[in-house]
């Protein structure tokens, strides 16, 4: 006796989704990630120099 047409397993399409995500992942760098990497750094050299000057001032014992 053969199986009825309704007695087959359901394919939910997970293979298609898996292949799509693999292709997107392997296609390269996402544009949003590239834009984030191109942004300038938050701290400028003036700010880091000012911090070093303040630490040196405190180390020498000078007060404001």
N, C-alpha and C positions, 0 to 999 in steps of 0.2 A: 504494500500500500504506500502510495506516495504522500508527501506532505502537502498540506493545504497551502494555498498562496498566502494566507494571512499568518501562517506559522513561521515566518522567517524573522531573523533578528533585525533590529532597527539599526540603521547606520545614521548616527547623528551628525556626521560631517566633521568629526574632530580631525581627521586626516587633512582636510582642506585647510582648516584653521591652523594646524600645526605647520603645514608647508608654507602658508602665507607668513606666519610670524618668523619662521626660519629665514625666509627670503628677505623680509624687512630687516632682520637683525644682521644678516650678512651683507646687505647692500651698502653699508657704509655708515658714516657718522650722521646722526640726525641733525638737521639744520638748527634746531633749538640749542643743542649742545655746542655746536660750532659758534653760535652767537654768544653764548655764555663765556666761552673761552676767549673770545675776542674783546670782551669788556675790559676796560682799564681797571687796575687794582684800586681798591678802596683807599688804601693809605698812600699818601704822597711822601716824598723824601723829606719835605719840610717837617712833617709831623713826626717822623722817626728821629730826625735830628733834634727837634725840640724836646722830645722825650729823653734823649741821651743827655742833653744839656741840663734838664731838670734833675735827672738822677745824679749827675756830677755835682750839681749845686747842693743837693741834699747830702751827698757823700762828704763834701768839704765842710758841711755844718752851717752853711749860710741859711738864713731864714728870710722869708718874704717881708 
